């Protein structure tokens, strides 16, 4: 194993090398530093609201929402280009069972994610064309379940009740008691008629309206 003296001798020999030999060494060091800086630039998140992923453009407000909520690592790659939705909106779907919907007049022009069983339930009542309209939040934890808020109501999914819609007067009463995190908990089924009133069953009781 070389000792300190050997290392010093090696260093001394390098320092006494001809000028023509020292220049390439410094040039190589400069190239290495440049390569490192360039790699950091490539790996850093893009500040631009447009990028191409697997040959498909993800841009504008949809790209902003996609990147801010987890991007590729959470939602995967786009499965197709951005497309027109109803009412002059836009949407784009991604590999991990998610779509981002955007409308210029909804929630300040912010795009929002909807996916899984919640998206399926929303689509069964007409998606953005129906009474629920566009999403106004991404999916979020809601008591013992998960929820998306829409213009016209809430869709909540839980193991106990599956994906259910809460809207109208029942939604107002449910929210007044804390929603899925409150006294009544997650919905177990949809709204139904009970005599001359509407009713909906929740984990810890039934809400009637009016």
Buried (B, 14 or more C-beta within 10 A) or exposed (E): EEEEEEEEEEEEEEEEEEEEEEEEEEEEEEEEEEEEEEEEEEEEEEEEBEBEBEEBBBBBBBBBBBBEBBBBEEBBEBBEEBEEBBEEBBBBBBEBEBBBBBBEEBBEEBBBBBBBBBBBBBBEBEBBEBEBBBBBBBBEEBBBBBBBBBBBBBBBBBEBBBBBBBBBBBBEBBEEBEBBBBEBBBBBEBBEEEEEEBBBBBBEEBBEBE
